[in-house]
């Protein structure tokens, strides 16, 4: 049975074979580090084994600068890994609410959090853009450090520039479903005063990365529609599930991942235009349905902001998101984060003064994503319309 994956990061057989050849010939991490530093206007770049480790290190840098545990404002609806990073760094967390339409901050909620924290993390969910001009202005007013979570940000852009170039630190991820893959890995891009502290960060060696290559090869093989049903049915793989991961020791990027990231760079940025086209076709296909039902679109807050549409988020309104995804899995429908962060059991140890977050609650209950990759066909869109 044909089953669409929810997301896609360009990776081909030539990339996999070429990565092996490249990795045997030498280490390209220094070159990758220099390229990322230049592209994203950073002063220092630290290559890590995951985006979570990159985020964890950013919190630890802040702690080193302050000489105490940092107080950090986090979005109430986001990847559970940001709680993992906060727990690992011993941070205290205040949550601000997320607007269910734009997927950006609820500004009044963020304004309440700003006076109480040392830093704020803002992220591009599904490559939706953020208003960095307003974020920077608020941060300057309160003397707050801004950290950009650009793990899902490829293609997100606004008047202040593309994702990955904002704040005192930016986080990149090269995981399987983030649009740009190294089979794993991440990068911490540091600017200004924090960059001096980032030079000698203690990281365990990443190693060669043979296991990373094997996993990437299996993901490439089984990630196509004709075979994707297989990993979904295998217990223990957790495909399509969102689970909290316990903290682990930060490690450096593997040699294999560094080579793979450089090989997939061009294609990963070129497919953004295709994703935008597929997202527009989804809206056309479901336009009539949205007009007469509770189905509604998420959309950037301003026409001046452009999304990269890693996935296309919609809200199901009165229809159960869990039920929609269960029936729509063959067409790549997926939930992102079934719980807001304040409902996550592991967050209780770091949360400070929990407050109501109605936007995050709504997103957790109603948000469903549609795939935007090249495998989506018109018949898939018609099937999803019929499902709704």
C-alpha positions in Angstrom: 0.0 0.0 0.0 1.3 3.4 -0.9 2.1 5.5 2.2 3.5 9.0 2.1 6.0 10.1 4.7 5.0 13.3 6.6 8.3 15.1 5.7 11.2 14.7 3.3 14.8 15.8 3.4 16.6 15.4 0.0 19.1 12.5 0.1 20.0 10.2 -2.8 22.1 7.1 -3.5 24.9 9.3 -4.9 25.0 11.3 -1.6 25.2 8.1 0.4 28.0 6.6 -1.7 29.8 9.9 -2.0 29.7 10.4 1.8 31.5 7.1 2.3 34.2 8.0 -0.2 34.6 11.5 1.3 34.7 10.3 4.9 37.5 7.8 4.1 39.5 10.6 2.5 39.4 13.1 5.4 37.4 15.2 7.8 35.4 18.1 6.3 34.0 19.4 9.6 36.4 22.5 9.6 35.2 23.4 6.1 31.6 23.0 7.0 32.1 25.1 10.2 33.6 27.9 8.1 30.8 27.7 5.5 28.0 27.9 8.2 29.8 30.7 10.0 29.9 32.8 6.8 26.4 32.0 5.6 24.6 32.7 8.9 26.7 35.7 10.0 28.0 34.0 13.1 31.2 34.7 15.0 31.6 31.0 16.1 30.1 27.8 15.0 30.0 24.6 17.1 29.1 21.4 15.2 27.2 18.9 17.4 25.7 15.4 17.2 22.1 16.8 17.3 20.1 20.0 17.3 19.1 19.2 20.9 22.8 19.2 21.9 23.3 22.5 20.1 20.4 24.0 22.1 21.7 22.5 25.3 25.1 24.1 24.7 23.5 27.5 24.1 21.8 27.3 27.5 25.0 26.3 29.1 26.9 29.2 27.5 24.3 31.5 29.0 24.8 29.9 32.4 28.5 30.4 32.1 28.0 34.1 31.2 25.6 34.7 34.1 27.4 32.5 36.7 24.1 30.8 37.6 21.3 28.8 36.2 19.6 30.8 33.4 15.9 31.7 33.3 14.6 31.0 29.8 11.4 31.8 28.1 10.2 29.0 25.8 7.3 28.7 23.5 4.4 26.7 25.0 3.9 24.6 21.9 7.1 23.2 20.4 9.4 20.2 20.1 9.8 18.3 23.3 13.5 18.4 22.8 13.7 22.0 24.1 12.6 20.7 27.5 15.3 18.1 27.2 17.9 20.8 26.6 16.6 22.9 29.5 16.7 20.0 31.9 20.2 19.1 30.8 21.4 22.7 31.4 19.6 23.1 34.7 17.6 26.0 33.4 14.4 27.5 34.9 11.7 27.9 32.3 8.8 30.3 31.8 6.4 29.5 28.9 4.8 32.0 26.6 1.8 31.3 24.4 1.7 30.6 20.7 -0.8 32.0 18.2 -2.6 29.1 16.5 -2.8 31.0 13.2 0.7 32.4 12.7 2.6 29.9 14.9 4.5 32.9 16.3 4.3 34.3 19.8 1.2 35.7 21.4 2.8 39.1 21.9 1.0 39.9 25.1 2.0 36.6 26.6 5.7 37.1 25.6 5.6 40.6 27.0 4.5 39.1 30.4 7.5 36.7 30.3 10.2 39.0 29.1 10.8 40.8 32.5 11.2 37.5 34.3 13.8 35.8 32.1 17.5 36.1 30.9 16.8 34.7 27.5 14.0 33.8 25.1 13.9 31.0 22.6 11.9 31.6 19.4 11.5 28.9 16.7 10.2 28.4 13.2 7.6 25.6 13.4 7.4 23.9 10.0 9.5 26.7 8.5 7.0 29.4 9.4 8.7 32.8 9.7 8.9 35.0 12.8 8.8 38.7 13.1 12.4 39.2 14.2 12.2 43.0 14.0 9.6 43.0 16.8 11.3 40.2 18.7 14.6 42.1 18.7 12.9 45.3 19.8 11.2 43.6 22.7 14.5 41.9 23.7 16.4 45.2 23.6 13.8 46.9 25.8 14.1 44.2 28.5 17.8 43.4 28.2 17.0 39.8 27.2 19.2 37.5 25.1 17.4 36.0 22.0 18.1 32.5 20.9 16.7 31.3 17.5 15.6 27.8 17.0 16.0 27.4 13.3 16.0 23.6 13.3 12.9 23.6 11.1 13.6 27.0 9.5 14.8 26.3 6.0 13.0 28.7 3.7 11.5 30.9 6.4 12.2 34.6 5.7 11.0 38.0 6.6 12.2 41.7 6.3 14.9 41.0 8.9 16.4 38.2 6.8 16.2 34.4 6.5 16.1 32.0 9.4 19.4 31.0 11.0 20.8 34.6 11.1 19.1 36.0 14.2 19.7 36.4 17.9 22.8 35.9 20.0 22.7 32.2 19.0 20.9 30.1 16.4 20.3 26.4 16.3 20.3 24.2 13.2 19.4 20.6 13.0 20.4 18.0 10.4 18.0 15.3 11.6 15.9 13.1 9.3 12.8 15.3 9.0 14.2 18.8 9.2 14.6 19.4 5.5 18.4 19.3 5.5 19.9 16.1 6.6 23.2 14.7 7.7 21.6 11.6 9.0 21.7 13.4 12.3 23.6 16.3 13.8 23.2 20.0 14.5 25.0 23.3 14.7 25.2 26.1 17.3 25.8 29.5 15.6 27.0 32.1 18.2 27.3 35.8 17.9 28.6 38.6 20.1 29.6 38.2 23.7 28.6 34.5 23.8 31.0 33.6 21.0 34.1 34.0 23.2 32.7 31.4 25.6 31.9 29.0 22.8 35.5 28.6 21.6 36.5 25.9 24.1 33.2 24.1 24.7 33.8 20.6 26.1 32.4 18.0 23.6 32.9 14.3 23.5 34.3 13.1 20.1 31.7 12.4 17.5 33.6 9.6 15.9 33.4 8.3 12.3 29.7 7.8 12.2 29.2 4.4 10.6 26.0 3.9 12.5 24.7 7.2 11.3 25.4 6.2 7.7 23.5 2.9 8.2 20.5 4.6 9.7 20.5 7.2 7.0 20.6 4.5 4.3 17.7 2.7 5.8 15.7 5.9 6.1 16.5 6.6 2.4 15.4 3.1 1.4 12.3 2.8 3.5 11.3 6.5 3.3 9.7 6.2 -0.1 5.9 5.8 -0.5 6.2 2.2 -1.7 8.0 1.1 1.4 7.2 3.6 4.1 4.4 1.4 5.5 7.1 -1.1 6.7 8.8 1.1 9.4 5.4 2.4 10.6 4.4 -1.2 11.4 7.6 -2.2 13.2 7.2 -1.9 16.9 9.9 0.1 18.7 11.0 2.3 15.8 8.7 5.1 17.0 8.0 6.3 13.4 5.4 9.0 13.5 5.5 9.2 17.3 6.6 12.2 19.4 8.3 11.2 22.6 10.4 13.0 25.2 14.1 12.1 25.1 16.2 12.0 28.2 19.2 14.3 28.3 22.6 13.0 27.2 26.2 14.2 27.1 26.9 16.7 24.2 29.0 15.2 21.5 30.6 16.6 18.3 29.3 16.0 14.8 30.4 12.7 13.3 32.7 12.7 10.2 30.0 11.0 8.2 27.3 13.6 9.1 29.6 16.5 8.2 30.2 15.1 4.7 26.5 14.3 4.2 25.4 17.8 5.3 27.7 19.4 2.7 26.5 17.0 0.0 22.8 17.6 0.6 23.2 21.4 1.1 22.2 22.5 -2.4 19.3 20.2 -2.9 17.9 20.9 0.6 17.6 24.6 -0.2 16.4 24.1 -3.8 13.4 22.0 -2.9 11.9 24.9 -0.9 10.3 26.3 -4.0 8.7 23.0 -4.8 7.3 22.7 -1.2 5.7 26.2 -1.6 4.0 25.0 -4.8 2.6 21.8 -3.2 1.4 23.9 -0.2 -0.5 26.2 -2.6 -2.0 23.1 -4.3 -3.2 21.7 -1.0 -5.0 25.0 -0.2 -6.6 25.0 -3.6 -7.7 21.3 -3.2 -9.2 21.9 0.2 -10.5 25.5 -0.3 -14.1 24.6 -0.7 -14.0 22.2 2.3 -12.4 24.9 4.5 -15.1 27.4 3.5 -17.9 25.2 4.8 -16.3 23.4 7.8 -14.2 24.0 10.9 -11.0 23.3 9.0 -8.7 26.3 9.0 -5.2 27.2 7.7 -2.2 28.4 9.6 -0.6 31.3 7.8 2.3 33.8 8.4 1.2 36.9 10.2 2.2 39.3 7.4 2.5 39.1 3.6 6.1 40.3 4.0 6.9 37.0 5.7 7.6 33.9 3.6 7.2 30.3 4.8 9.4 27.3 3.7 6.5 24.9 4.4 8.5 22.0 5.8 5.0 20.7 6.4 1.7 22.4 5.8 -0.1 22.9 9.2 -3.9 23.0 9.4 -6.3 23.0 12.3 -9.1 20.6 12.3 -11.5 22.6 14.5 -14.2 20.4 16.0 -12.8 17.3 14.4 -10.5 15.1 16.5 -6.9 15.6 15.2 -6.0 12.1 16.5 -8.8 10.5 14.5 -8.0 12.5 11.4 -4.3 11.4 11.5 -5.2 7.8 12.2 -7.4 7.6 9.1 -5.1 9.9 7.0 -1.7 8.3 7.7 -1.5 6.8 4.1 -1.5 10.3 2.7 1.2 11.6 5.1 -1.1 13.3 7.7 0.6 13.7 11.0 0.4 15.4 14.4 3.4 17.3 15.5 3.3 17.6 19.3 0.2 16.1 20.9 0.8 17.9 24.2 1.7 21.5 25.0 4.9 21.7 27.0 3.3 22.5 30.3 1.4 19.1 30.1 4.7 17.3 29.6 5.5 15.3 32.8 9.3 15.9 32.5 8.8 19.7 32.3 7.6 19.9 35.9 11.1 20.0 37.2 12.1 23.1 35.3 8.8 25.0 34.9 8.5 28.2 36.9 5.1 29.8 37.5 3.0 27.9 34.9 0.3 30.1 33.3 -2.7 29.3 31.1 -1.7 28.9 27.4 -4.9 28.6 25.4 -3.1 28.9 22.0 -0.7 26.1 22.8 -3.7 24.0 24.1 -5.6 24.6 20.9 -2.6 23.6 18.7 -2.0 20.4 20.6 -5.6 19.4 20.2 -6.3 20.4 16.6 -3.1 20.8 14.6 -2.5 18.3 11.8 0.2 18.6 9.1 0.1 17.7 5.4 3.2 16.6 3.4 4.6 19.1 1.0 7.3 17.0 -0.8 7.5 15.8 -4.4 5.7 12.5 -3.8 2.3 14.2 -3.2 -0.1 13.7 -6.1 -3.4 15.2 -7.0 -5.1 11.9 -6.1 -3.7 12.2 -2.6 -5.2 15.6 -2.2 -8.6 14.4 -3.4 -8.4 11.4 -1.0 -7.7 13.8 1.9 -10.5 16.1 0.9 -12.8 13.0 0.9 -11.5 12.0 4.3 -12.4 15.3 5.9 
